């Protein structure tokens, strides 16, 4: 399992968060285990299986007018408890 944390510039409200989440889900489908975006933190956290295409995710986000500012990938992530 991987945890990907993307820094995203351009989110202003909760609808922007939902738009980012929908774009990633449409791009990767059932490979996404969990996704959470925050316009206050300017981040999108993605929990996925190991066969995810990061470039496709970035393209789906940037084509909608948002800008990726940073990328952090945590390999072999183990989910702790009920939340992240």
C-alpha positions as semicolon CSV with decimal commas, in nm:
position;residue;x (nm);y (nm);z (nm)
1;X;0,000;0,000;0,000
2;X;0,122;0,353;-0,081
3;X;0,040;0,687;0,072
4;X;0,085;0,980;-0,164
5;X;0,070;1,337;-0,038
6;X;0,036;1,601;-0,307
7;X;0,072;1,971;-0,244
8;X;-0,189;2,149;-0,455
9;X;-0,223;2,520;-0,524
10;X;-0,557;2,662;-0,633
11;X;-0,806;2,499;-0,394
12;X;-1,026;2,763;-0,230
13;X;-1,325;2,578;-0,079
14;X;-1,485;2,243;-0,004
15;X;-1,612;2,213;-0,361
16;X;-1,253;2,235;-0,486
17;X;-1,166;1,947;-0,253
18;X;-1,453;1,740;-0,392
19;X;-1,349;1,826;-0,748
20;X;-0,992;1,704;-0,684
21;X;-1,120;1,385;-0,519
22;X;-1,355;1,311;-0,811
23;X;-1,080;1,374;-1,069
24;X;-0,846;1,127;-0,896
25;X;-1,121;0,864;-0,853
26;X;-1,219;0,889;-1,222
27;X;-0,856;0,857;-1,322
28;X;-0,764;0,557;-1,105
29;X;-1,099;0,396;-1,023
30;X;-1,089;0,107;-0,779
31;X;-0,712;0,135;-0,722
32;X;-0,784;0,419;-0,477
33;X;-0,847;0,296;-0,124
34;X;-0,903;0,637;0,033
35;X;-0,859;1,000;-0,069
36;X;-0,877;1,317;0,137
37;X;-0,816;1,673;0,017
38;X;-0,786;1,988;0,225
39;X;-0,806;2,341;0,088
40;X;-0,682;2,477;0,423
41;X;-0,364;2,266;0,412
42;X;-0,339;2,271;0,028
43;X;-0,289;1,894;0,024
44;X;-0,440;1,582;-0,122
45;X;-0,366;1,252;0,054
46;X;-0,417;0,934;-0,146
47;X;-0,408;0,582;-0,006
48;X;-0,377;0,327;-0,286
49;X;-0,247;-0,009;-0,392
50;X;0,104;-0,032;-0,535
51;X;0,012;-0,019;-0,905
52;X;-0,098;0,344;-0,923
53;X;0,004;0,577;-1,207
54;X;0,117;0,900;-1,041
55;X;0,164;1,086;-1,370
56;X;-0,196;1,016;-1,470
57;X;-0,317;1,151;-1,135
58;X;-0,109;1,467;-1,172
59;X;-0,238;1,519;-1,526
60;X;-0,601;1,480;-1,418
61;X;-0,551;1,743;-1,146
62;X;-0,354;1,995;-1,353
63;X;-0,586;1,981;-1,653
64;X;-0,860;2,124;-1,429
65;X;-0,652;2,432;-1,347
66;X;-0,484;2,330;-1,021
67;X;-0,107;2,327;-0,975
68;X;0,095;2,048;-0,810
69;X;0,353;2,207;-0,578
70;X;0,501;1,901;-0,408
71;X;0,489;1,522;-0,408
72;X;0,567;1,287;-0,122
73;X;0,538;0,909;-0,159
74;X;0,544;0,675;0,138
75;X;0,615;0,322;0,018
76;X;0,494;0,017;0,214
77;X;0,252;0,229;0,417
78;X;0,055;0,045;0,683
79;X;-0,275;0,191;0,790
80;X;-0,300;0,244;1,166
81;X;-0,637;0,231;1,338
82;X;-0,958;0,365;1,193
83;X;-0,812;0,667;1,023
84;X;-0,483;0,742;0,844
